[in-house]
Amino acid sequence: MTLRTSFAIPAFALLLAGCGSSGCNASTPTPAPARPAATPRAPAEAPVADYPVAPEGGTREAGPPPAGMAVATFAGGCFWCMEAAFEHVPGVQDAISGYTGGTEQHPTYDDVSNHRTSQAEAIRVIYNPSQVTYDQLLEVYWRRVDPTGVDRAFSDVGHQYRSVIFVHDAAQREAATRTRAGVAALGHFTDPITTTIEDAGVFWVAEDYHQNFWRTHPTHYSAYHDHSGRREFLRQHWGPDAPY
């Protein structure tokens, strides 16, 4: 699997006037096998950017971004899939899998996946704002999530899979609110948009074997991703060539 692919980011069409008024009817994707627990193994290669890895495979609080970089935090289902989607975007230095939105300290994958926390699976996107804008990241986000699900994402069900944009400042909140309204105005979805916009809090970096999972466990990742219902849902609502 190539590490990077060309990714052209179009103008943010969601905000243009004259959005279509007829939408697609949402359908429930074919259930996929439950995502199996990952077996830790050494990464195939170093991550694009440094991230704090806790000893003994635990979790720890994320530190500040490198100088000149900015941070965006998104939850939209399986963090393996979200990470892969954003690491293809030019200007993104790294996408880090983790947990946020809850109150528990040092949450583990076992606790989160077994519904024992209030945390969401999420990604922390480290990006260069001189190369990619927050609005452009939001366009990627909206086209890779189910914004109508409640405590679910495609074939995954649970509060940890909720759709949330965690904002770091007033400008991000304005952009998230504006683009959410733009998505609703397009009329692609018959169900209401349920994605929430919340203040970003502590981001707990997930266990090291989750990082860059799409590269370090390509067979495992592909088996899950291809049967998650993403392709069918996203192409139904965004067109037959929509990335998934």
N, C-alpha and C positions, 0 to 999 in steps of 0.2 A: 504494500500500500504506500503511495507517495505521501511524503510528509506535508507537502503544501500543493495546492492546486490554484490555478488562476481563478480569481473571484472578482468579477466586475460588479460594482455596486451601482444600481440605477438610481436616478433621481427618485425622491421619496414620493411615489405616485399616490400614496394613501391620502395625501392632503390636497390633491388637485380637485378642482371643482368638476362637477358632472359625474360623480361616482355612480356606478350602476345601481339600479334600484331593485333588481331581482337577484336573489341569492340562491345558494345551493341548500338543499336540505341536509342537515347533519345526519350522519348515520353512525351507529356503533361499530367500530372495527372488529374484525374477527379476532377473538381472544388469542393471545399468544401464550406460550408456556411461561410460567413464572420465571423471572430473572434469577438465575442460579447465583449462589454466593460465589464470589470471585476467589480463586486460590492465589495467594500472594506469590509473586515471582519477581525476579529482578527486572527492571525496565530494560527495554531493548536498546534505548539510548537516552541521553540526558534530555530533560524537558527544555522547552524553548527558553523559559525564564526560571530563575530560582524561585522556589517556594519552600516554606518551612515544613520540614518533615519531622514529626514527633518520634521519639525513640520508641521502639517496640511496637511500631505500627499504630500508634494512637493518633489523636487529633490535637491540634493546637490552634490558637488564635492567629489569624493572618496579620502580618505586619504591613507597614505602609508600602505603597508602590515605589519603584525606582524613580529617581529624579527625572522629571520631564514626562512621566507617564501619568495617566488618569485611570480611574477604576469605574467599572459598571458591574452591577450585580443582578443576575437574573435567575429566576426559578421557573422551570417549564417542563417538569418531568425528569426522566432519567438524566443524571448529570453526565454520564458517559456520552450520550447523544448530543447534549447541549454543548459540551466541551468540543466535540469534533466539529460541530457546525461553526463555531466561532474561531477556532484555530485556523480555518481556511481564509479568514478575512484579512486582506492586506492592512497593515497598521496595528493589528492585534499582536502583542508580544507573547501573551500566554492566556490561556483560560484554565482556571484552577477549580477542580471539583471540591465541594464541601457542603457544609450544613449551616443554615442561618434561619432567622425568623422565629426562633424558639427561645426558651429561657434556660435550657439545660446547659451545664458547663461540660466541655469536652465530650460531646455526644459521639457515639460510635455508630458505625454502619449497622451493626447488629441491632442496636436499640432503635435507630431511625427506621430501618426496614421492617422491624417487627412492631411498629406503631407504639413505641414506648416513649416517644418524645413529641414536642410541638415543633420540631425543626422541619425545614424543607430541604430537599436536595436542591442544590443551587450551584451556579458557577460564578467565579470572580474573574472578570475580564480585565486584563491589564492591557491598555492600548495607548497608542501615541496620538494625541488629539490633533497633531499637525498632519497626520496621514489619514485618519478616519474620524468622523464625527459621531457624537452620541446619537444623533438622529439616524445615522446610517446603521449603527448597531441595533437600534430599535427596529429598523426595517427587517433586519435579519431575524431578530427575536420574534416579531409578529408572524413571520412566515415559517417559523419552525415549531410553533406551539399550537395546542388546542386552547384558544382563549375562552371557550365556552364551558369547559369542564369544571366541575366542583369536586375537589379532593380526588382528582384522577388526571391522568394524561395518557391518552390513547389506551393501550391495554393494561397500563399500570393503575391500580386503585389504592388510594390512601392519602391522608392529609399531607404526607411528605412530598406528594407529586403535584401539589397545587401550583397554579400559575400566578407568579408575583414578580413585579418589577420593584426592586429595592433601590430607592433613590438616595444619593449621597449629598445632594444640595438642591436649592430651589430651582435652578436651571434644569436639572434632570427631572424634577417633579413636573415642571411645566411641559417639557418635551414628552414625557410619558403620558400625561393627561391628554395632551393635544393629539398624539398619535393613536391613543386608545379610542378617542372620539372619531378619528379618521377611519380606523378599522371598522367601527360600528357603522359609519356612514356608507361604506362600500356596499353593504348589503349582501356580503358573501355568506353570512351566517344567519340562520333563522333563529337560533337560540341567542339569548343575550350574552354580551361580553362579560365574563366574570373575573377576568384578570384583575387583581388588586394592585394598588400602588402604595408602598409602605416605606417608611424611613429605614435606611440600612442600619443594621446593628453589627454585633460581633459576627464575623465570618470564621467558622471553624474549618480549617483545611482538612479534607478527608484523608483517610489512611493512604499511605504512599502508593499502594498497589492500585488505587482507583485513578491516579493521575495518568493522563495520556493513555487511558485504557484502550481507546480505539487503535492505538499504534502498538502497544505492548501485548495485547491479547486480541489480535485481529480476527481470528476464527470465532472466538467466544463473542466478541462484540458484534460481528456481522450476523451471527445466528440470532442474537437478541434483536438487533436493530431491524433486520429485514422482516421479522415477524411481529413487530411491535404495533402495527397498524398505522404508523406514521405516513408511509408512502400513500396509502389509499386515502387517508383523511386529507393530507395536505394537497394532493393533486385534485381531489374532488373540489376543494375550496379555492385553490390558487391556480389551477390549470394543469394540463397533462405533463408539462415540463418542469413543474415546481420542484426545487430541491427538497430532499427529505433526509 
